[in-house]
Amino acid sequence: MSAPDTNVEKQARNHRPSLIGIALALIIAGVAAVFFIGWDAAPDGEQAAPALVEDSQ
């Protein structure tokens, strides 16, 4: 059963801050994901030299 006296405009007005907050959180999460994926994929300035292993015989 639905409520007999619903005011859709009032409900939309009341839910607007929550929907804006959810949208902002999704945008921030997306930007952070792109940033960290880019950070991880970016080439380093210097290539690490391979470790030299000396045989101690």
C-alpha positions in Angstrom: 0.0 0.0 0.0 1.1 3.5 -0.7 0.7 6.6 1.4 -2.6 8.3 0.6 -1.3 11.9 0.7 2.1 12.2 -1.0 3.7 15.4 -2.0 6.3 14.5 -4.6 7.7 18.1 -4.8 8.2 18.3 -1.1 9.9 14.9 -1.0 12.2 15.8 -3.8 13.1 19.0 -2.0 13.8 17.1 1.2 15.9 14.5 -0.5 18.0 16.9 -2.6 20.9 17.4 0.0 21.3 13.6 0.4 21.3 13.0 -3.4 23.9 15.8 -3.8 26.0 14.3 -1.1 25.9 10.8 -2.7 26.7 12.3 -6.1 29.7 14.2 -4.7 31.0 11.1 -2.9 30.8 9.2 -6.2 32.6 11.9 -8.1 35.4 12.1 -5.4 35.7 8.3 -5.4 36.0 8.3 -9.2 38.6 11.1 -9.3 40.6 9.3 -6.5 40.5 6.0 -8.5 41.7 7.7 -11.7 44.5 9.5 -9.7 45.7 6.3 -8.0 45.6 4.2 -11.1 47.5 6.9 -12.9 50.0 7.2 -10.1 50.6 3.4 -10.2 50.9 3.3 -13.9 53.2 6.3 -14.3 56.8 5.4 -15.1 59.4 6.1 -12.4 62.1 8.6 -13.1 64.9 6.2 -12.6 64.9 2.6 -13.4 66.0 0.4 -10.5 69.3 -1.3 -11.3 69.2 -5.1 -11.1 70.7 -6.5 -7.9 74.1 -7.9 -8.4 74.7 -11.2 -6.9 78.2 -12.2 -6.2 79.1 -15.8 -6.0 81.1 -16.4 -2.8 82.9 -19.6 -3.8 
